[in-house]
Amino acid sequence: MSGRKRRKPPPRPARRESEVERVAEEPERPRRPGLFAGALLGGGGQSPLPPIGRSLARGMLAVAAQPALVLVTVVLVAATWLALVGLGFEGVPGRLVDVLALPPIGTYFDLGTGASLYGIGPSFLIYLGISVVIRTIVYSVLSGLVLEALEDGRVSRYGLLRGAQAIPTVLVVLLASFSLIVAGNLILPVLGPGIGFLGFVAALVGGLFFLGFAPTAAIREGLPVMETIRRSARAAMLPGGRHLVLSSLYFFLALPVVLGFAPGGGDVTANPDLTTWVFVLVVNVVHLGFMATFAYRWVVAESSVPSEPVRRRRQPARTVRAGSRPGSRRR
């Protein structure tokens, strides 16, 4: 026998194989997107949220197929106009296109109408307080009816009673919308007319983006208000759903587009003509269609909304190149 000892090969680390498997599996695991990347871009695989086109089609069809919802829209818009005229409102009837707009666009309508009636003062604050209460009840009831139209294909007292469950959540959503608009008008002008205006638009779109699912989530899940709003925000951040695109689309349709195309232009009258009435009523039915669109997207993605915030994985302290020896230093 030779005096030389046969050197045994070093044992293969058992951990190395598991590390390779883990690295190979990492691309298949869902990654946390950036603040708006998952909601804006289409990457990240199939999204729990349905496509925008299908969502709009289902939402608009659910509302248009229910004559009761169309009739409710006519009654609410007409009652709003009569109430405003009775309070002494002197303005453009075309502004009625946003009577049933989703918050914060509907909230913006209330603020503008109150300022036109009373200016800025105690009466203005009283008007806003009353409008918040009325809009909370109306928006909650409509949310319940729209959700019933989506789920059961009908509208009944059951949907009205279910909508009452959303009143606390809708109240918080409206108060948050008011705070968002007031803060934007006070703070953002400091940035200049251009950047300040863009920031204000971004604030309104962001409010709809994060809070748009809250009424439907409150009705279907019955969770506390703040948890409902958190879940609404998590649903908005689901990857690949292009929810920011939908929110931006609704904002530009609800404010600059429909206001710019409203018949009558800047004519101030207490008796709108038939063309103006038809346009106003059709647009408000479209607002309900967008409400149903957001509700449909929540119903589809509800089971995929995480119960807890997605935590970012810690990155390794350093990356070891393949073939390098442990402990070796790069030169």
Buried (B, 14 or more C-beta within 10 A) or exposed (E): EEEEEEEEEEEEEEEEEEEEEEEEEEEEEEEBBEEBBBBBBBEBEEBBBBBBEEBBBBBBBBBBEBEEBBEBBBEBBBEBBEEBBEEEBEBBBBBBBBBBBBBBBBBBBBBBBBBBBBEEEEEBEEBBEEBBEEBBBBBBBBBBBBBBBBBEEEBEEEBBEBBBBBBBBBBBBBBBBBEBBEEBEEEBBEEEEEEBBEBBBBBBBBBBBBBBBBBBBBBBBEBEBEBBBBBBBBBBBBBBBBBBBBBBBBBEBBBEBBBEEBBBEEEEEEEBEEEBBEBBBEBBBBBBBBBBBBBBBBBBBBEEBEEEEEEEEEEEEEEEEEEEEEEEEEE
